């Protein structure tokens, strides 16, 4: 192969500039990134070696080396892991990780520079951190299972080159030539401190080696040097195997960052172990914020599974249900065979037991938090509530426990406050037997909805379902504490005691009788828009509102079906009029064109009141202007 020079993709050039100039306030983390990559590379080699013995025929002692040359001002971080071939190099170091530059730029645009450190982690640009301290980086690598080594080199400004090269043994070496003002990293103690600080739990020994040993090194210096270079800089103790009391919060936090690349640190750390049927150790984390792609399909990584210290995989759904996909961490069990394939794990009984224990632990942690520290729970729920809710829909086994963890804003709650279902039930009006809710895209619209009027009058609070998932969930929520969920904007809803309901029905029948002719002509006027026109039980102040039929498809579902090109079924709604409203009485006395215009205005005003768009705005304004002139 000829030496090949390539330009970084434009986005990368821009990225590199950001990385070097504004990204990490602490440049020192470049070492963490490189050691972390080295460790991942060994994990992968080890894992593949389980089934493809040839790959590890050189039976290496897995290790990471940091070789420093003070004279040449270089540091080389080497591993004997999986290595890379020319394609890998191009893919991994020529473009920003596969997760997508486009997504990265998009996110950057939306979130601004503030969010950079968080973004960097999510989009895998760890390797580029080397350019924060180095003006030249050279990667020499040989992939296991191949015979040709390659050299990747870049000084950032002029793109990068890839050419064939030579390397003893498999693996990767990243050589950095430090910038003038970054010489501190040539010092043994500085490096040693950094490894302890960021990479202590890395499962492979990280050793230091002095390259430029002076020819005339004194005997005692040599002894001292050899002694400190003979020992790994890290303790290699898997954090999840240590007792909680022996681990400092900072250690957990560093491990979390290593695992997730979320530099914000964890929100909650949950170490626990399974005993009895299946033995395992787990270290779970709840992040502070949801990653930006949490609602994108095709999430791949979940909890990392180790079997006797060997990393097996972190495929989502192996150990976590999707509604807990925000949980991060590690599970280590010696009850699984080492040679399991990932596919086999999907239906392994031991894995199923671990999964169930993990779910139980996360739920009990949340239940505890809810009980002991409501404010903290609100923080959690604000970040992940919408994901947790999915569990009600897909996980029948846990639906009841999940429901108790859900919070909603209500018609009565202050904006921004949410209420647990059990508190809603506790505060139900006397005689109220159902849980009321209303769906809307925005909380403000829900709060203003005319459909809430009668509920308010009867002292009934109404849950506001404004999360996009809420509407889908209404089907699965079914009931809570023996009480049905009822949509106040759908079907027949009546409030108050049985006597009140009876009285209301009678009054309505009477009103309907009086307004019979009017209702019929309105129905005729609006025949292409509404299914029916009737007297309402839910209005007190507004003249009219639109309600869905009892078994109507939720509007969001209908929108989705249309978006997918499947014509949604007829979703005409019902126009309900407030029989005791003076406007209704007035309009009912009209006829001819006057009646038509007034009915059109009434209908449009019902749409506006619920926050829906009016089909023909020009017509609406014209009618309104005409009315005002009168
Ligand atoms: P991330 O590690 O988050 O994916 P990096 O920019 O650090 O992002 O690395 C990009 C990719 O380069 C890695 O996913 C991996 O495939 C490859 N890579 C980096 N360092 C090594 C290494 N030491 N050995 C093998 N592959 C590596």
Boltz pocket constraint, residues with backbone or C-beta under 6 A from the ligand:
constraints:
  - pocket:
      binder: B
      contacts: [[A, 33], [A, 34], [A, 37], [A, 38], [A, 41], [A, 79], [A, 81], [A, 82], [A, 83], [A, 84], [A, 88], [A, 92], [A, 93], [A, 97], [A, 121], [A, 123], [A, 124], [A, 125], [A, 126], [A, 127], [A, 128], [A, 171], [A, 172]]
      max_distance: 6.0
